[in-house]
């Protein structure tokens, strides 16, 4: 699995516009071949920091996405940002789920 994390620091007053842009792209991105999921989060400590997490089956699927219309539109939103987005790509060969027991008091 390939995990793509895009960190964006939006200009004050442009949060809603960035959120609307991301929201409009979600349905299209999730239908792309090899997309396992995507999520968009706001940093609890800095309301201008946002993170877009995307999970891809293969690096080829991610590369195809990076050439897609939706990614082009996303990068077009950089005019709403205070600095260029930071894009991190992680290759995950194994992951596991941590079982959390029932904590009754």
Secondary structure, DSSP 8 states (H G I E B T S, - for coil): -EEEEEEEEB-TT-HHHHHHHHHHHHHHHHTSTTEEEEEEEE-SS-TTEEEEEEEESSHHHHHHHHTSHHHHHHHHGGGGBSS--EEEEEE-S------------
